[in-house]
Amino acid sequence: MKLKLLLIPAVILFLGSQAFCQMPSADAGLPGFSQKKNVNKVNILFGPFYKMAHVSYEKPIGKRFSINTTVKVRPPSKIKASNGVKYDSQTYNPFGNAKLSAAGNITEFRIYSKKKGPLKGFYFGPYLSAMFYKFQTAAFPATFKDDNNVEYKADVTQTFKINFIGGGLQMGAQWMIKDIFVIDWNIFGIGFASAKLSGGIEATNTSGNFDFRNYDNDIDKVTLGLDKFLPIKKEVDKTNIGLSVRGFSPIFKTGLFIGLAY
């Protein structure tokens, strides 16, 4: 039996304080203007659902302006899946213990109304976003035979990564209760990002002179499922197969944050 490899396309959807300029608001102390210089917030809308922690820090930098930066982290955690992969009449479930992780940052330049100044009321402005996702299966045993019917064994792990780097425009509204408690509704943001999808197969605990480069015909069939639309870059060495494709993607953002001003 010749080697048959299948890379399953991975589609991951939706799938920190920093110091800034210390410029105070020139209108600080006027009615309606907050005296606070810092705000820390956490996302309560989609973060818990996707096991993603969102921590934000906002700093006024002028009469109407602020900088808001959000760090997003999803520690590696298992994803429930029951799909099996069949090798040599045996079915393995590498996706049963697969792990998904993510990390990223969104930095916003916010413009508030003249009446209320920074930190309070309606806001809009540009943002920059960088998000990195990783999906890795558990290792599972596999048996391969080359064209000369020589049998080799190895443990196989599949890895998928999706990276988005871009930016766009957004709008939202923020309320302050007693000038301490903060509710930040990031109503809607839209943008455009450069996207990179990559996948790979790694063989460990190999027997004999195992070498992926001995399976040219089968390696040519390994795909990310996007070959008809975008050029695929493929790299092969003794124990690794790597594929990657680049493109562009729209990005959307929304969120509901709560926090404290100080």
Rosetta blueprint (number, residue, H / E / L):
1 M L
2 K E
3 L L
4 K L
5 L L
6 L L
7 L L
8 I L
9 P L
10 A L
11 V L
12 I L
13 L L
14 F L
15 L L
16 G L
17 S L
18 Q L
19 A L
20 F L
21 C L
22 Q L
23 M L
24 P L
25 S L
26 A L
27 D L
28 A L
29 G L
30 L L
31 P L
32 G L
33 F L
34 S L
35 Q L
36 K L
37 K L
38 N L
39 V E
40 N E
41 K E
42 V E
43 N E
44 I L
45 L L
46 F L
47 G L
48 P L
49 F L
50 Y L
51 K L
52 M L
53 A E
54 H E
55 V E
56 S E
57 Y E
58 E E
59 K E
60 P E
61 I L
62 G L
63 K L
64 R L
65 F E
66 S E
67 I E
68 N E
69 T E
70 T E
71 V E
72 K E
73 V E
74 R E
75 P E
76 P E
77 S E
78 K E
79 I L
80 K L
81 A L
82 S L
83 N L
84 G L
85 V E
86 K E
87 Y E
88 D L
89 S L
90 Q E
91 T E
92 Y E
93 N L
94 P L
95 F L
96 G L
97 N L
98 A L
99 K E
100 L E
101 S E
102 A E
103 A E
104 G E
105 N E
106 I E
107 T E
108 E E
109 F E
110 R E
111 I E
112 Y E
113 S L
114 K L
115 K L
116 K L
117 G L
118 P L
119 L L
120 K L
121 G E
122 F E
123 Y E
124 F E
125 G E
126 P E
127 Y E
128 L E
129 S E
130 A E
131 M E
132 F E
133 Y E
134 K E
135 F E
136 Q E
137 T L
138 A L
139 A L
140 F E
141 P E
142 A E
143 T E
144 F E
145 K E
146 D L
147 D L
148 N L
149 N L
150 V L
151 E E
152 Y E
153 K E
154 A E
155 D E
156 V E
157 T E
158 Q E
159 T E
160 F E
161 K E
162 I E
163 N E
164 F E
165 I E
166 G E
167 G E
168 G E
169 L E
170 Q E
171 M E
172 G E
173 A E
174 Q E
175 W E
176 M E
177 I E
178 K L
179 D L
180 I L
181 F E
182 V E
183 I E
184 D E
185 W E
186 N E
187 I E
188 F E
189 G E
190 I E
191 G E
192 F E
193 A E
194 S E
195 A E
196 K E
197 L E
198 S E
199 G E
200 G E
201 I E
202 E E
203 A E
204 T E
205 N L
206 T L
207 S L
208 G L
209 N L
210 F L
211 D L
212 F H
213 R H
214 N H
215 Y L
216 D H
217 N H
218 D H
219 I H
220 D L
221 K L
222 V L
223 T L
224 L L
225 G L
226 L L
227 D L
228 K L
229 F L
230 L L
231 P L
232 I L
233 K E
234 K E
235 E E
236 V E
237 D L
238 K L
239 T L
240 N E
241 I E
242 G E
243 L E
244 S E
245 V E
246 R E
247 G E
248 F E
249 S E
250 P E
251 I E
252 F E
253 K E
254 T E
255 G E
256 L E
257 F E
258 I E
259 G E
260 L E
261 A E
262 Y L
